[in-house]
Each structure stands twice: as structure tokens, then as C-alpha cells.
Amino acid sequence: MGAHNALSAKLVEKSGFDAVWASGLEISTSYALPDANILTMTDFFNVASSMNEAVNIPVGLKSILSRITNWHVQLLNEVNPG
């Protein structure tokens, strides 16, 4: 089940789910922003970290990790075009 902050992660845990998903879409929209890589990686990490501290179930970070990978690829392409 997806969550966008520590409170929603806690609700996921209390509902009996085995894990919580740190959803990039949900985190972005909780800041009233579109899911368009506007938030920094630090913003995503801080939210995911607070979610992890709030629950005793695993917090999935795949969408956040893929954003980091995409960001690194974009940086490399800018530094080393072609």
C-alpha cells in the first residue's frame, strides 16, 4: 500500500499490510506538486526516512531509487554529451 508521509505509513501498518510503498507520486502530490521530478532527492529521502522511522514493516523505495538513477543518467549526459 502506498504512503506519502510517516502518518500515512503508520496507517498502512495499522491496517495490517506487510509493507508500505514510499510512492513518489504520493510524496509529490503531498507537496501540491505534479509527479515531474520537481522535488529534490533530499526531499524524497527525508520523507522515506521519516516513514521508515514511524513503522516496523519494510518501506519500499523502488520509485525513489529509480528517480535517483534517472537523475544520475541525466547528469552524466549533460557532463558527457554524445
C-alpha atoms as a printed R data frame, in Angstrom:
   type eleno elety resid chain resno      x      y       z
1  ATOM     1    CA   MET     A     1  0.000  0.000   0.000
2  ATOM     2    CA   GLY     A     2  1.373  3.415  -0.949
3  ATOM     3    CA   ALA     A     3  2.007  6.217   1.514
4  ATOM     4    CA   HIS     A     4  3.100  9.828   1.294
5  ATOM     5    CA   ASN     A     5  4.374 10.578   4.810
6  ATOM     6    CA   ALA     A     6  5.030  8.977   8.193
7  ATOM     7    CA   LEU     A     7  1.406  9.249   9.312
8  ATOM     8    CA   SER     A     8  0.036  7.515   6.223
9  ATOM     9    CA   ALA     A     9  2.761  4.859   6.562
10 ATOM    10    CA   LYS     A    10  1.604  4.250  10.131
11 ATOM    11    CA   LEU     A    11 -1.993  3.896   8.908
12 ATOM    12    CA   VAL     A    12 -0.831  1.319   6.355
13 ATOM    13    CA   GLU     A    13  0.910 -0.626   9.124
14 ATOM    14    CA   LYS     A    14 -2.100 -0.382  11.471
15 ATOM    15    CA   SER     A    15 -4.329 -1.684   8.642
16 ATOM    16    CA   GLY     A    16 -2.349 -4.928   8.647
17 ATOM    17    CA   PHE     A    17 -0.303 -4.604   5.471
18 ATOM    18    CA   ASP     A    18  3.078 -6.374   5.399
19 ATOM    19    CA   ALA     A    19  4.936 -3.448   3.814
20 ATOM    20    CA   VAL     A    20  4.468  0.173   2.813
21 ATOM    21    CA   TRP     A    21  5.376  1.746  -0.512
22 ATOM    22    CA   ALA     A    22  7.099  5.155  -0.442
23 ATOM    23    CA   SER     A    23  5.250  6.386  -3.503
24 ATOM    24    CA   GLY     A    24  6.964  9.116  -5.483
25 ATOM    25    CA   LEU     A    25  3.610 10.213  -6.872
26 ATOM    26    CA   GLU     A    26  2.043 10.428  -3.425
27 ATOM    27    CA   ILE     A    27  5.036 12.253  -1.952
28 ATOM    28    CA   SER     A    28  4.997 14.796  -4.796
29 ATOM    29    CA   THR     A    29  1.267 15.409  -4.532
30 ATOM    30    CA   SER     A    30  1.500 15.828  -0.758
31 ATOM    31    CA   TYR     A    31  3.629 18.894  -1.571
32 ATOM    32    CA   ALA     A    32  0.944 20.013  -4.073
33 ATOM    33    CA   LEU     A    33  3.352 19.323  -6.939
34 ATOM    34    CA   PRO     A    34  2.978 17.152 -10.024
35 ATOM    35    CA   ASP     A    35  4.936 13.916 -10.291
36 ATOM    36    CA   ALA     A    36  7.537 15.536 -12.547
37 ATOM    37    CA   ASN     A    37 10.830 15.275 -10.624
38 ATOM    38    CA   ILE     A    38 10.397 18.738  -9.108
39 ATOM    39    CA   LEU     A    39 11.239 17.669  -5.543
40 ATOM    40    CA   THR     A    40 14.885 17.066  -4.740
41 ATOM    41    CA   MET     A    41 16.286 13.680  -3.846
42 ATOM    42    CA   THR     A    42 16.821 15.084  -0.348
43 ATOM    43    CA   ASP     A    43 13.084 15.795  -0.102
44 ATOM    44    CA   PHE     A    44 12.229 12.230  -1.119
45 ATOM    45    CA   PHE     A    45 14.865 10.770   1.187
46 ATOM    46    CA   ASN     A    46 13.638 12.801   4.176
47 ATOM    47    CA   VAL     A    47 10.062 11.617   3.687
48 ATOM    48    CA   ALA     A    48 11.105  7.985   3.171
49 ATOM    49    CA   SER     A    49 13.367  8.171   6.226
50 ATOM    50    CA   SER     A    50 10.567  9.510   8.427
51 ATOM    51    CA   MET     A    51  8.264  6.775   7.111
52 ATOM    52    CA   ASN     A    52 10.869  4.154   7.975
53 ATOM    53    CA   GLU     A    53 11.241  5.526  11.499
54 ATOM    54    CA   ALA     A    54  7.471  5.510  12.035
55 ATOM    55    CA   VAL     A    55  6.784  1.865  11.177
56 ATOM    56    CA   ASN     A    56  8.058 -1.611  11.957
57 ATOM    57    CA   ILE     A    57  7.363 -3.000   8.480
58 ATOM    58    CA   PRO     A    58  9.528 -2.665   5.358
59 ATOM    59    CA   VAL     A    59  9.327  0.574   3.375
60 ATOM    60    CA   GLY     A    60  9.663  0.061  -0.382
61 ATOM    61    CA   LEU     A    61 11.714  2.692  -2.185
62 ATOM    62    CA   LYS     A    62 11.854  1.477  -5.788
63 ATOM    63    CA   SER     A    63 10.260  4.572  -7.327
64 ATOM    64    CA   ILE     A    64 12.561  6.858  -5.358
65 ATOM    65    CA   LEU     A    65 15.631  4.807  -6.284
66 ATOM    66    CA   SER     A    66 14.661  4.858  -9.965
67 ATOM    67    CA   ARG     A    67 14.385  8.654  -9.763
68 ATOM    68    CA   ILE     A    68 17.932  8.797  -8.387
69 ATOM    69    CA   THR     A    69 19.173  6.549 -11.199
70 ATOM    70    CA   ASN     A    70 17.401  8.674 -13.837
71 ATOM    71    CA   TRP     A    71 18.863 11.813 -12.274
72 ATOM    72    CA   HIS     A    72 22.389 10.344 -12.426
73 ATOM    73    CA   VAL     A    73 21.941  9.329 -16.082
74 ATOM    74    CA   GLN     A    74 20.709 12.833 -16.917
75 ATOM    75    CA   LEU     A    75 23.695 14.378 -15.130
76 ATOM    76    CA   LEU     A    76 26.135 12.114 -16.963
77 ATOM    77    CA   ASN     A    77 24.554 13.012 -20.301
78 ATOM    78    CA   GLU     A    78 24.877 16.711 -19.539
79 ATOM    79    CA   VAL     A    79 28.507 16.384 -18.465
80 ATOM    80    CA   ASN     A    80 29.450 13.970 -21.253
81 ATOM    81    CA   PRO     A    81 27.132 14.618 -24.212
82 ATOM    82    CA   GLY     A    82 27.326 12.090 -27.044
